[in-house]
Amino acid sequence: MFTRKRIVIALGGNALGNTLPEQMIAVKSTAKALCDLIEEGHQVVVVHGNGPQVGMINNAMAALSREDENQPNTPLSVCVAMSQAYIGYDLQNALREELRNRGFVRTPVVTVVTQVRVDENDPAFENPSKPIGRFLTKEVAEEQAKKYGHIMKEDSGRGYRRVVASPKPQEIVELDAINSLVDAGKIVITCGGGGIPVYLNKNHLKGCSAVIDKDFASCLLAKDLDADLLIILTAVEKVAINYGKENQEDLSDLTVEQAQKYADEGQFAPGSMLPKVQAAMDFASSKPGRTAMITLLEKAKEGIKGQTGTIIHN
Amino acid sequence: MFTRKRIVIALGGNALGNTLPEQMIAVKSTAKALCDLIEEGHQVVVVHGNGPQVGMINNAMAALSREDENQPNTPLSVCVAMSQAYIGYDLQNALREELRNRGFVRTPVVTVVTQVRVDENDPAFENPSKPIGRFLTKEVAEEQAKKYGHIMKEDSGRGYRRVVASPKPQEIVELDAINSLVDAGKIVITCGGGGIPVYLNKNHLKGCSAVIDKDFASCLLAKDLDADLLIILTAVEKVAINYGKENQEDLSDLTVEQAQKYADEGQFAPGSMLPKVQAAMDFASSKPGRTAMITLLEKAKEGIKGQTGTIIHN
């Protein structure tokens, strides 16, 4: 029997482009793929990454503080907040337009500025690993490292990028409001860039210099919203073992146990496929009936029908 | 009899400070004043201005595009979007904290990225009048005018500021979602900076280079949400006639007719008190029982009790 599902979808920040013109093109195909699911009666909640965008905004704020001595540099948490609106505005607009084009007259798409609580003692703060911003030459990277104390890492031969801490999400602060919107049938864009990273200091939520992994944030959100399906969109149609080798094998169906075994063998690249598979396993094992899928944006619709993608289930 | 009201509150962007450290202090006193009303059982919806903040963000994005040739300059509409999260994040946090400090365990404060439709033929586009950003010296203002084609105006002896078009708000695009949140008892921050200015081009909402007056946007929102009271917070406790003169007279109670008469006499400064009085008159005359109030942030609580402020009613 066909079931109308509650689906949390995690979109990659890299897929949204490095500049605003690139983003405005990217959101169109994103909107088409999301509307395909909405049109089939599914309830869709959207989480997106922000790696390139938050790096760009952080650079802009730093450029301003160089030009204007009255402007102190802007914390990364504030840049994450800004990236939520920078991306959300375009994405909600593209979704609204695509829905209207398909005859949906009421098009309730909404972006919620979302904070996500992390543990201030998360070991991730000792080991920055999440790349943000553009790829840089070695010289520019060294210059930025000296000027701002940024930590730079070489990224698989493609150049240098700033890396920041990526602590695990513990709690979605605005969950209550997100829940109300989803229950009221709105299409909600939330936890953008993994959410604004904050930790609790008595009653105060203090921003911290980090970017939360959007795959983990979307897993937490999917659990909290009691979603049926978590879809993690990425650059490949299926998860593979022996990736890039002669004996590469694409996987269509994985139990949590199998996925864990492959993860333990080091089959999935850290910072790339590994967190996606981990988030998928976490969601699929959190409650009976919950399933995760990893696939390409443009294959999401077929994936839901079981025609492609990698399904992870208990 | 004491009535629990639905109140839309418009906060000035200038009251939120020119820098992030200033903003973080400002939101604390704002949160206290808002919580005073919430504590008394009123339902509060918050709209804020963004004059200094959207100017700052626009400058940051311009500074980036000077440093990075791959980054084209960012449209003002996108900067308005970013300012909604830049301000909303701090404001929702301060509100949450103040509520918790007062024993509210569930503290559902939420910022909605909000687009507001304007008319692309609004005459305001021909006559930019809304000042944004910092006060500049004549030299710097002329330099920016040349470099970016910005229009600069001298502002009451305090220096030069960039001015942009300020078209009238016609429709709040995300109203449906805002309504759901307000009905569900959430404290909503919306229409920040007057809302992201967009106009309709078939099914596409196109951003435009403008900043909508937050007083007019809050008036439209108050009407749409069927609020009882619109409170416009400003730098004076009461609206006055003969302002700054020896015979200045503070007004406690104004009918729409009286207010219109004073407005026609030129008693209220354009771009300052005039739009506030106009928004107040518009709301008060839109339906029986609707009242507007203009006062200081820290006098809002007393104002609601009829002890101070200027009430505008039909």
Interface residues (C-beta under 8 A of the other chain):
Chain A: N18 T19 L20 P21 M56 I57 N59 A60 M61 A63 L64 R66 E67 D68 N70 Q71 P72 T74 P75 S77 V78 A81 M82 S83 Q84 A85 Y86 G88 Y89 Q92 N93 R96 E97 R100 N101 R106 P108 V109 V110 T111 V112 V113 Q115 R134 V173 E174 D176 A177 S180 L181 A184 K186 I196 V198 N203 H204 L205 G207
Chain B: N18 T19 L20 P21 M56 I57 N59 A60 M61 A63 L64 R66 E67 D68 N70 Q71 P72 T74 P75 S77 V78 A81 M82 S83 Q84 A85 Y86 G88 Y89 Q92 N93 R96 E97 R100 N101 R106 P108 V109 V110 T111 V112 V113 Q115 R134 V173 E174 D176 A177 S180 L181 A184 K186 I196 V198 N203 H204 L205 G207
